[in-house]
Amino acid sequence: KARPTGRLAYVVAQHMAKDGHDELVVRLMNRESALPVVLAANNETLAADTIYLIPSGKDGVIRNGKLLLQPPGHLSTPSVNALFASLAEHGRDQSIGIVLSGTGADGASGCRAIKAAGGLTIAQLPAEAKFDGMPTAAIATRAIDETLPVEQIGERLASRYPALTTSAARSLKSAAPSAPTFQPPPPAPLAS
């Protein structure tokens, strides 16, 4: 389970048929999540400690810290590859891509892009996935940093990106925006 860190925003590209009961999926995810789950809106600014579900029938891409919803350009929607490629382009080494259970190879080329940009890539252990196609395809790219059981992914992220202390959060907020050597990074978008 994801835990609050003050540092990560999560974007979920869950393959669903158009009109795929988005609100039901949000409700089900909220039952299991320690973080709030919301249905993503176009041009929404990503906030740390929030999980955004890309609506069915749309692709989601990240541009300048905002989630943009677009007409689908792929058979599988929302497209994990489209989301991951945009993360790699705009988040560079702050990008994190996680590939979970699913059929096909969506997410594999996106993992290559994130890895090439210096980001972190994680795949669910295929043996425990209900559908192992997506994690297996991602692992086959050799662009996966870690392969973990799903129960360990949240803990791994929490250890790698520990929660901001009150003083660290205050420092980020009070940093002068005109300081040429320091710009506080936006929350690192996380996609799965």
N, C-alpha and C positions, 0 to 999 in steps of 0.2 A: 504494500500500500504506500502511496505517496504521502509524505509528511510535509507540513509547512516548513519552509526554509527562508522565505522572503526573497528567494533568488531565482526560482524556476516557475515558468508558465508552461502549461501542458496543452498540446493540441492533439486531438485524437481524430484520425482519419479511419473511421470504422466503415468498411464496405457495407453499403445498404442499398436496396432498391430505391428508386425515386419514390418519394412519399413513404419512406421506410420507418414510419412511427418514431420520428426523432424525439418527441417529448417522452415517449415511453422509455426509450434508451437512456435519456437523461435521468429520468426517475430511477431506473434500475441502477445506473452508475452511482447516483447519489446515495443509494442504500449502502453501498460497499466502500465509498470513498471518505477519507478523512478531510478531503478538500472539496470545495463546492464545484459542482459540474454544471455548466451552462451550455445552452445551444448557441453556437457562435453566430454573430451578426457581421455583416459586411463592414469593412473598414474599422473593426473593433481594435482598440489598443489593448495589447496583452498585458495582463496584470499577474504578478507573482502569486503563487499559491492558488491558482484557479485552473480548472480543467475545462477546455473549450472543445465541444464536439462539433465537427464540421457537419452541416446538415446534409441529408441525403440529396442526391442529384446535383451536388456542387463539388467543385474542387476548391481547396483552400491553399493559399500561398501567403508567405510572410514577406512584407515589404516595409522597411523602416519601423519595425516594432508593431506593425498592425497586421491583422489577419484580413486578407481580401478573399471574398468568395467569388468564384468564376464559374461559367458554364463548364461542364465536364469536357475534357479533351481526351478521355480514355474510357475503355470499357468498364474498368473497375472504378467506382466512385464511392466516396472521395478517393482520389489517387494519392497513395502514399509517396510514389515517386515525385509527383509534382510538388507536394509539400516539402519533402526532404531536399529536393533540388533548390527550392527557394530558401530553405534554411541555410543550406551550404553557401549560397550566393550572398545572403545578407547577414547571417549570423557568424559565418566563417568558423573560427575555432571555438566559438561559444555554442555551437549547434550540437544537439544531442538527438539521435534517431534511434528509436526502439522498434524492432519488428516482432510482433506477436503472432499468434495463431491465425492462419488464413490460407486460402488456396491460391495457387498461381505464384507469380514471381514479383508482384508489386512490392516495391520497397527496396529491391536489390540494387537497381542502378542509383537510386537515391542514397543508399548507404555508401556507394562508391564516391558520390559527390561530397557527402559529409566528411568522409574519411580523407579525401583529397584536400579539403578545406581545413583540416586539422581538428575536426570535431570528434565527438565520441559516438560510437555505434555499439548497440547491444541487441542481441537476438535472444528470443526465448529458446530454451532447450527444446529442440524438436521432439524428443521422445515424450515430453509431457504436453505438447500442443494438441488440441483436438484436431486441427488441420495443420500439418507440418510443412506445407508447400512454401509459404512465405519465409519462415525462419530458415528452412533448408536452403532456399535460393539465395537468401542474403548471406548465409555462411559460405556458400560456394563462391561468392565473389572475392573472398579473402579480405574483405573490408570491414569485418566485424571485430571490434576490440574485445568484447566479452560475450560469452554464451552462458546464460544463467536460467535457473528455474524462475518462473514468474514471481514467486513469493520473495525472492532475493533482490529483485530489480529495484524496488523502492528503497530498501535498506542500502543498496550500493550507491544510489543517487544521494541519499542523505549523508553517507560517509564522505562521498566525493565533494558534495556541495553542502557543507554544514549550515545550519540556520544562522542567519545574521544575528549578532548580539545587538542589544539596544544601542550601544555606542557606535558600532559599525554602521547600523542603519542610519543613525544621526549623521555620521561622517559623510555617507553617500548623499544625503539630502542637503547638507550644508556646504558641500564642495562648490567652489566658485565655478559657474559654467564657462567663464572666460579663461580659466586656467589652461594653458596650452598643453600641459603634460598629463592632465587627468580629466577624463570624462567618465562618469560612472556608467557602467554598461547597463543596458536594459536587461530585464529578466531574460535568462537564456531560454528561448522557446524549446520545448521538448515535444517531439511528435512520436506517435506510435500508430 
